[in-house]
Amino acid sequence: MQGVDYIPISVATLLPTQAVGLDLYQQEADSERLVLYRGAEFPLSMDDLERLRGRGINRLFISKESRGSYQKYLRKIATTSDTSNIPLTARSGALNEVVRDVLNAAFANDNLDQTVSAAEQLGVLAADIVTKDEFAASDLFRVLHHDYATFTHSANVAFYCGILAAELGYEREDIERITTGGLLHDLGKLEIEEEILCKPGRLSELEFRRIRMHPALGFRKLAYREDLNEGQLLMAYQHHERLDGKGYPVGCVESDIHPWARLCAVVDVFEALTSQRPYRTPMPRSKALMLQQRDSGTAFDPEMLACWKSIIQRNLAT
C-alpha cells in the first residue's frame, strides 16, 4: 500500500454536512491502492456514510501531513458544548481518537502533572458520553483501537470502566472518577522496559516478576497526589488482585479489594484478551467472556462480571 504516506481514520468520526477540510482516500477492493474518495472542500452526506457502512467500510485514509488538522477536527467534535447536531457515534469516535493521542503524548513526556490533568479532563468527557440515554456500547466497540500499546489499552479500559460503572448504577461524579482511574490504572507500566512489555515470546521468571511490579510502581507515582481519591489510587494498585488472594502485588482477598479496583479488574482482563498482543492474536469477545466466567467468584467479582457479560452480550451481534 502507499500506506507509508497515509494513515487510517475511523468513518465513525466523520460528520455529515460538515467538510472535514481534508482529502479523504479509500482503499480499492482487492487492492492496496488508495484512490481519492472525497476532496477536502466537499462535505459528506448521511447517505454517503450509510453507504460506506453498508459496504462494510469502517475506515478511510488521510495523508500523514494532515494528521494535525484531523486532530483539531476531532478535538472540536469531542469537546464542543453544543452537541445537538453531533451524533453520539461521531462524538464517541472522536473522543476515543483524542484520548489515545493525548495519553500517548502525556505518557511519552513522562510528566505526571500533565498526565493526571489530561486524564481528569478526558474522564469527564468520556463519562458524559457513556451516561447519555442514547449511548450504545456497540458504537464504541466499533471505533476502539485494538493494537497493543499502554496508552491504547488504558484508553479502552477507561471507556469500559465508565460503561460498567454506569450500568452498575454509580452516580455521575463517581463515573467520571472511575473513568479517570481507568486512564491511569497502568501508569506503572511506563517504568517497565519496552522489550519486556512487547516481547513476542514467553517471559522469563525474572521478566514476569518485573511485569508484576507495575501496580506498585504506578501507586507510588500517584500516592501523594491530592487530586486523586482512594478509589482511583487503588484502581492502579489492586487491579491485578483476585478475590481468592492469588493476585498481586499483595494477595488481597475479597472485601480488602476496593470496589473500583474489582470493577477495573473485570474490564482490564477483557480488554487484554480481545486486543492484539505481541504474543497472540485478539480473542473473540464471546470466548473472552467464557474464560472470565470460569474465574467468577475466584478472580472476579461475580456481580460485576455478570453485569459486564450482559453488556457485551447485548452488543455481540453488532
C-alpha positions as CSV (number, residue, x, y, z in Angstrom):
1,M,0.0,0.0,0.0
2,Q,1.0,3.6,-0.3
3,G,0.5,3.4,3.4
4,V,3.8,4.9,4.2
5,D,2.2,8.2,3.2
6,Y,-1.2,7.7,4.6
7,I,-2.9,6.9,7.9
8,P,-6.3,5.4,8.6
9,I,-9.2,7.3,10.2
10,S,-12.5,5.9,11.5
11,V,-15.6,6.6,9.4
12,A,-17.5,6.9,12.7
13,T,-15.7,10.2,13.4
14,L,-16.9,11.9,10.2
15,L,-19.9,14.2,10.4
16,P,-22.5,14.6,7.7
17,T,-22.9,18.1,6.2
18,Q,-19.6,19.3,7.6
19,A,-16.5,19.4,5.5
20,V,-13.5,17.8,7.3
21,G,-11.1,20.0,5.4
22,L,-9.0,17.0,4.4
23,D,-8.8,14.9,1.3
24,L,-10.2,11.5,2.1
25,Y,-8.9,8.4,0.4
26,Q,-10.4,4.9,0.1
27,Q,-8.7,1.6,-0.4
28,E,-9.7,-0.2,-3.6
29,A,-11.4,-3.6,-3.2
30,D,-8.9,-6.4,-3.6
31,S,-6.1,-3.9,-3.9
32,E,-3.7,-2.0,-1.7
33,R,-4.1,1.1,-3.9
34,L,-5.6,4.2,-2.4
35,V,-7.9,6.5,-4.5
36,L,-9.4,9.8,-3.7
37,Y,-12.9,9.4,-2.2
38,R,-13.8,13.0,-1.3
39,G,-12.0,16.3,-1.7
40,A,-11.3,18.5,1.3
41,E,-13.9,21.1,0.4
42,F,-16.8,18.7,-0.1
43,P,-18.8,17.6,3.0
44,L,-20.1,14.0,3.3
45,S,-23.9,13.4,3.4
46,M,-25.7,11.0,5.7
47,D,-26.3,8.8,2.6
48,D,-22.6,8.7,1.9
49,L,-21.9,7.5,5.5
50,E,-24.7,4.9,5.3
51,R,-23.4,3.6,2.0
52,L,-19.9,3.2,3.4
53,R,-21.2,1.4,6.5
54,G,-23.4,-0.8,4.3
55,R,-20.4,-1.9,2.3
56,G,-18.5,-2.7,5.5
57,I,-16.1,0.2,5.1
58,N,-15.2,1.4,8.6
59,R,-12.1,3.5,7.7
60,L,-10.8,5.9,5.2
61,F,-7.3,7.4,4.9
62,I,-5.7,10.8,5.1
63,S,-2.2,11.9,4.3
64,K,0.2,11.8,7.2
65,E,0.8,15.6,6.7
66,S,-2.9,16.1,7.5
67,R,-2.8,14.4,11.0
68,G,-2.6,17.8,12.8
69,S,-5.6,19.1,11.1
70,Y,-7.5,15.9,11.7
71,Q,-6.7,16.1,15.4
72,K,-8.0,19.7,15.5
73,Y,-11.2,18.5,13.9
74,L,-11.5,15.6,16.4
75,R,-11.0,17.9,19.4
76,K,-13.7,20.3,18.1
77,I,-16.2,17.4,18.0
78,A,-15.1,15.8,21.2
79,T,-15.0,18.9,23.4
80,T,-17.8,21.1,22.0
81,S,-20.5,22.1,24.4
82,D,-23.2,22.2,21.7
83,T,-23.7,18.6,20.8
84,S,-27.2,18.9,19.4
85,N,-26.1,18.4,15.8
86,I,-23.4,15.8,16.5
87,P,-24.4,12.2,16.5
88,L,-23.2,10.3,19.7
89,T,-21.4,7.8,17.5
90,A,-19.3,10.6,15.9
91,R,-18.6,12.1,19.3
92,S,-17.6,8.7,20.8
93,G,-15.3,8.0,17.9
94,A,-13.7,11.5,18.0
95,L,-13.2,11.3,21.8
96,N,-11.6,7.9,21.5
97,E,-9.1,9.2,19.0
98,V,-8.4,12.3,21.1
99,V,-7.9,10.2,24.3
100,R,-5.4,8.0,22.6
101,D,-3.5,10.9,21.2
102,V,-3.5,12.9,24.4
103,L,-2.4,9.9,26.5
104,N,0.3,9.0,24.1
105,A,1.7,12.5,24.3
106,A,1.4,12.6,28.1
107,F,2.9,9.2,28.7
108,A,5.7,9.9,26.3
109,N,6.6,13.2,28.1
110,D,6.6,11.4,31.5
111,N,5.0,14.4,33.1
112,L,2.8,13.2,35.9
113,D,1.0,16.6,36.4
114,Q,0.2,16.7,32.7
115,T,-0.9,13.1,32.6
116,V,-3.3,13.3,35.6
117,S,-4.7,16.6,34.4
118,A,-5.4,15.2,31.0
119,A,-6.9,12.1,32.5
120,E,-9.3,14.1,34.6
121,Q,-10.5,16.2,31.7
122,L,-10.9,13.2,29.4
123,G,-12.6,11.2,32.2
124,V,-15.3,13.9,32.4
125,L,-15.8,13.9,28.6
126,A,-16.0,10.1,28.4
127,A,-18.4,9.9,31.3
128,D,-20.6,12.5,29.6
129,I,-20.9,10.2,26.6
130,V,-21.4,6.8,28.4
131,T,-24.2,8.3,30.6
132,K,-26.2,9.6,27.7
133,D,-29.6,7.9,27.3
134,E,-28.9,7.2,23.7
135,F,-25.4,5.8,24.2
136,A,-24.9,2.4,22.7
137,A,-21.8,0.4,23.6
138,S,-21.8,-1.2,20.2
139,D,-20.9,2.1,18.6
140,L,-17.9,2.5,20.9
141,F,-16.8,-1.1,20.2
142,R,-16.6,-0.3,16.5
143,V,-14.2,2.7,17.0
144,L,-11.9,1.4,19.7
145,H,-8.4,0.5,18.6
146,H,-7.0,-2.9,19.4
147,D,-3.3,-2.6,18.7
148,Y,-1.0,-3.1,21.7
149,A,0.3,0.0,23.4
150,T,0.0,1.1,27.0
151,F,-1.9,4.2,26.1
152,T,-4.3,2.4,23.8
153,H,-5.0,-0.2,26.4
154,S,-5.6,2.5,29.0
155,A,-7.9,4.4,26.8
156,N,-10.0,1.3,26.1
157,V,-10.1,0.3,29.8
158,A,-11.2,3.8,30.7
159,F,-14.2,3.7,28.4
160,Y,-15.1,0.1,29.6
161,C,-14.8,1.3,33.2
162,G,-17.2,4.1,32.5
163,I,-19.7,1.8,30.7
164,L,-19.7,-0.8,33.5
165,A,-19.9,1.9,36.3
166,A,-22.9,3.5,34.6
167,E,-24.6,0.1,34.2
168,L,-23.9,-0.7,37.9
169,G,-25.7,2.5,38.8
170,Y,-22.9,4.7,40.0
171,E,-23.6,8.4,40.3
172,R,-22.3,10.7,37.5
173,E,-19.5,12.1,39.7
174,D,-18.2,8.6,40.5
175,I,-18.4,7.5,36.9
176,E,-16.1,10.5,36.0
177,R,-13.6,9.5,38.7
178,I,-13.7,5.8,37.8
179,T,-13.1,6.6,34.1
180,T,-10.2,8.8,35.1
181,G,-8.9,5.9,37.2
182,G,-9.1,3.7,34.2
183,L,-6.9,6.1,32.2
184,L,-4.3,6.0,35.0
185,H,-4.5,2.3,36.1
186,D,-1.5,1.1,34.1
187,L,0.7,4.1,34.7
188,G,3.3,1.9,36.4
189,K,4.0,0.2,33.0
190,L,5.8,3.3,31.9
191,E,8.6,2.1,34.3
192,I,8.8,-1.3,32.7
193,E,11.3,-1.8,29.8
194,E,9.7,-1.8,26.4
195,E,11.4,-5.0,25.4
196,I,9.6,-6.8,28.2
197,L,6.2,-5.3,27.5
198,C,6.4,-6.1,23.8
199,K,8.3,-9.4,24.0
200,P,6.6,-11.7,21.4
201,G,7.7,-14.9,23.2
202,R,7.3,-16.4,26.7
203,L,8.5,-14.2,29.5
204,S,11.3,-15.5,31.8
205,E,10.6,-15.7,35.5
206,L,12.6,-12.6,36.1
207,E,10.8,-10.7,33.3
208,F,7.4,-11.8,34.7
209,R,8.4,-10.6,38.2
210,R,9.3,-7.3,36.6
211,I,5.9,-7.0,34.9
212,R,4.2,-7.8,38.2
213,M,5.8,-4.7,39.8
214,H,3.7,-2.3,37.7
215,P,0.8,-1.9,40.1
216,A,3.1,-0.9,42.9
217,L,5.1,1.4,40.6
218,G,2.0,3.2,39.5
219,F,0.7,3.5,43.0
220,R,4.0,5.1,44.1
221,K,3.8,7.6,41.4
222,L,0.3,8.6,42.3
223,A,0.1,8.0,46.1
224,Y,0.8,11.5,47.3
225,R,-1.4,13.4,44.8
226,E,-4.3,15.3,46.5
227,D,-6.3,15.4,43.2
228,L,-7.0,11.7,43.2
229,N,-9.1,9.8,45.7
230,E,-8.6,6.4,47.4
231,G,-10.7,4.5,44.8
232,Q,-8.6,5.8,41.9
233,L,-5.3,5.1,43.7
234,L,-6.5,1.5,44.4
235,M,-7.5,1.0,40.8
236,A,-3.8,1.4,40.0
237,Y,-2.6,-0.7,42.9
238,Q,-5.2,-3.5,43.1
239,H,-6.4,-4.2,39.5
240,H,-4.5,-7.4,39.4
241,E,-5.7,-8.7,42.8
242,R,-8.1,-11.6,42.9
243,L,-10.9,-12.4,45.3
244,D,-9.2,-15.7,46.3
245,G,-6.0,-14.0,47.3
246,K,-3.9,-15.3,44.4
247,G,-3.4,-12.0,42.7
248,Y,-0.7,-9.4,43.0
249,P,1.1,-7.3,44.3
250,V,-0.2,-8.1,47.8
251,G,-2.6,-11.1,47.6
252,C,-5.6,-9.2,49.0
253,V,-8.9,-11.1,49.3
254,E,-12.5,-10.1,48.7
255,S,-13.5,-7.1,50.8
256,D,-9.9,-5.9,51.1
257,I,-10.1,-5.1,47.3
258,H,-11.7,-1.7,46.6
259,P,-14.9,-2.0,44.5
260,W,-13.4,0.3,41.9
261,A,-10.4,-2.0,41.6
262,R,-12.7,-5.0,41.3
263,L,-14.6,-3.2,38.5
264,C,-11.3,-2.3,36.8
265,A,-10.1,-5.9,37.0
266,V,-13.0,-7.2,35.1
267,V,-12.7,-4.9,32.1
268,D,-8.8,-4.8,32.2
269,V,-8.7,-8.6,31.6
270,F,-11.4,-8.4,29.0
271,E,-9.6,-5.7,27.1
272,A,-6.3,-7.6,27.2
273,L,-7.9,-10.8,25.9
274,T,-9.7,-9.1,23.0
275,S,-6.8,-6.9,21.8
276,Q,-3.8,-7.6,19.7
277,R,-0.8,-8.5,21.9
278,P,2.8,-9.1,20.9
279,Y,2.4,-12.8,21.8
280,R,-1.1,-13.6,20.5
281,T,-3.9,-12.5,18.3
282,P,-7.2,-11.0,19.6
283,M,-9.7,-13.4,21.2
284,P,-13.4,-13.2,20.2
285,R,-15.5,-11.4,22.8
286,S,-17.6,-14.5,23.4
287,K,-14.6,-16.6,24.1
288,A,-13.1,-14.0,26.4
289,L,-16.3,-13.9,28.4
290,M,-16.3,-17.7,28.7
291,L,-12.8,-17.7,30.0
292,Q,-13.6,-14.9,32.5
293,Q,-16.7,-16.7,33.6
294,R,-14.6,-19.7,34.8
295,D,-13.0,-17.3,37.3
296,S,-16.2,-15.7,38.5
297,G,-16.0,-15.6,42.3
298,T,-12.3,-16.6,42.4
299,A,-10.6,-13.9,40.4
300,F,-13.6,-11.6,39.5
301,D,-16.4,-10.1,41.5
302,P,-19.4,-12.2,40.3
303,E,-21.9,-9.3,40.2
304,M,-19.6,-7.0,38.3
305,L,-18.7,-9.8,35.8
306,A,-22.3,-10.7,35.3
307,C,-23.1,-7.1,34.6
308,W,-20.2,-6.8,32.1
309,K,-21.3,-10.0,30.5
310,S,-24.8,-8.7,29.9
311,I,-23.4,-5.5,28.3
312,I,-21.2,-7.4,25.9
313,Q,-23.9,-10.0,25.0
314,R,-26.3,-7.2,24.1
315,N,-23.7,-6.0,21.6
316,L,-22.1,-9.2,20.3
317,A,-24.1,-9.1,17.1
318,T,-23.0,-5.6,16.2
